């Protein structure tokens, strides 16, 4: 690669891992340095958003390895990717999102009849949707299947010329997972709206990656 391509590769690599780096920082360090917060990112992702971010970033790293690295460098880079995925899966296993904890509290109060709809004002979100989210619990099998489906979808990102179609499939799969399979259009739009920052970051990363490979 030429110098400019190397610089683009490095920038794209940093973009691919930025989301999970932010999540690790919010989870394990002393907090977020808000003076350094990038406006385009959401530090406290939901667990579903975080799983989506991890699968996207890992697929992007594997795409970079397969398309850009010579064989003598690829094996070592692939090992780093495996370590990245393993480490961040461990992070996700312990991840605690403050908003999800709040949703569970609201759902519990709602179940006891202690919290009226009138008491919930924006900007905490739509009350009934918060109750639904706080009452939801995905099984281990549902989580595993969601991750497998994402892996297949992101693998298609670099092989399908219609990226918009692939993104729509990822959006639909996320909505189904995040709402527990709900067909309520308002609820599905709500969870996707909450995830807009994460999706915008993933799309930007893939756009840069595919541009680097000459597919955009």
TAUR-V369834 format. One record per residue. N is the residue number from 1. RES is the residue in three letters. SS is DSSP state (helix for helix, strand for strand, loop for the rest). PSI is psi in whole degrees, 0 to 359 (* if undefined). Layout:
# TAUR-V369834
n=(N N)
res=(RES RES)
ss=(SS SS)
psi=(PSI PSI)
This chain:
# TAUR-V369834
n=(1 2 3 4 5 6 7 8 9 10 11 12 13 14 15 16 17 18 19 20 21 22 23 24 25 26 27 28 29 30 31 32 33 34 35 36 37 38 39 40 41 42 43 44 45 46 47 48 49 50 51 52 53 54 55 56 57 58 59 60 61 62 63 64 65 66 67 68 69 70 71 72 73 74 75 76 77 78 79 80 81 82 83 84 85 86 87 88 89 90 91 92 93 94 95 96 97 98 99 100 101 102 103 104 105 106 107 108 109 110 111 112 113 114 115 116 117 118 119 120 121 122 123 124 125 126 127 128 129 130 131 132 133 134 135 136 137 138 139 140 141 142 143 144 145 146 147 148 149 150 151 152 153 154 155 156 157 158 159 160 161 162 163 164 165 166 167 168 169 170 171 172 173 174 175 176 177 178 179 180 181 182 183 184 185 186 187 188 189 190 191 192 193 194 195 196 197 198 199 200 201 202 203 204 205 206 207 208 209 210 211 212 213 214 215 216)
res=(UNK UNK UNK UNK UNK UNK UNK UNK UNK UNK UNK UNK UNK UNK UNK UNK UNK UNK UNK UNK UNK UNK UNK UNK UNK UNK UNK UNK UNK UNK UNK UNK UNK UNK UNK UNK UNK UNK UNK UNK UNK UNK UNK UNK UNK UNK UNK UNK UNK UNK UNK UNK UNK UNK UNK UNK UNK UNK UNK UNK UNK UNK UNK UNK UNK UNK UNK UNK UNK UNK UNK UNK UNK UNK UNK UNK UNK UNK UNK UNK UNK UNK UNK UNK UNK UNK UNK UNK UNK UNK UNK UNK UNK UNK UNK UNK UNK UNK UNK UNK UNK UNK UNK UNK UNK UNK UNK UNK UNK UNK UNK UNK UNK UNK UNK UNK UNK UNK UNK UNK UNK UNK UNK UNK UNK UNK UNK UNK UNK UNK UNK UNK UNK UNK UNK UNK UNK UNK UNK UNK UNK UNK UNK UNK UNK UNK UNK UNK UNK UNK UNK UNK UNK UNK UNK UNK UNK UNK UNK UNK UNK UNK UNK UNK UNK UNK UNK UNK UNK UNK UNK UNK UNK UNK UNK UNK UNK UNK UNK UNK UNK UNK UNK UNK UNK UNK UNK UNK UNK UNK UNK UNK UNK UNK UNK UNK UNK UNK UNK UNK UNK UNK UNK UNK UNK UNK UNK UNK UNK UNK UNK UNK UNK UNK UNK UNK)
ss=(loop loop helix helix helix helix helix helix helix helix helix helix helix helix helix helix helix helix helix helix helix helix helix helix helix helix helix helix loop loop loop loop loop helix helix helix loop loop loop loop loop loop loop loop loop loop helix helix helix helix helix helix helix helix helix helix helix helix helix helix helix helix helix helix helix helix helix helix loop loop helix helix helix helix helix helix helix helix helix helix helix helix helix helix helix helix helix helix helix helix helix helix helix helix loop loop loop helix helix helix helix helix helix helix helix helix helix helix helix helix helix loop loop loop loop loop helix helix helix loop loop loop loop loop loop loop helix helix helix helix helix helix helix helix helix loop loop loop loop helix helix helix helix helix helix helix helix helix helix helix helix helix helix helix helix helix helix loop loop loop loop loop helix helix helix helix helix helix helix helix helix helix helix helix helix helix helix helix loop loop loop loop loop loop helix helix helix helix helix helix helix helix helix helix loop helix helix helix helix helix helix helix helix helix helix helix helix helix helix helix helix helix loop loop loop loop)
psi=(146 168 317 321 322 317 317 321 313 318 319 323 315 321 321 321 355 318 312 329 318 319 317 321 316 332 319 335 193 4 182 134 96 341 340 8 132 132 331 0 156 112 320 81 152 165 324 319 318 319 321 317 317 316 322 311 321 318 322 319 320 324 317 318 315 326 332 338 140 158 324 344 341 318 315 320 320 324 321 321 316 320 319 314 315 312 314 335 323 322 314 328 334 1 135 116 125 323 323 324 319 318 321 322 314 316 321 316 321 318 332 359 24 0 109 156 324 336 345 105 151 150 16 348 177 125 311 327 323 320 316 314 321 339 354 144 105 142 165 323 319 319 315 317 322 316 318 318 320 319 318 320 316 331 329 344 318 350 344 130 343 81 329 322 317 317 323 321 321 317 312 320 321 314 317 315 312 336 5 29 15 144 3 110 321 318 316 319 326 311 325 323 321 335 9 321 317 315 321 320 315 316 319 317 312 324 316 320 314 329 319 326 358 27 3 *)
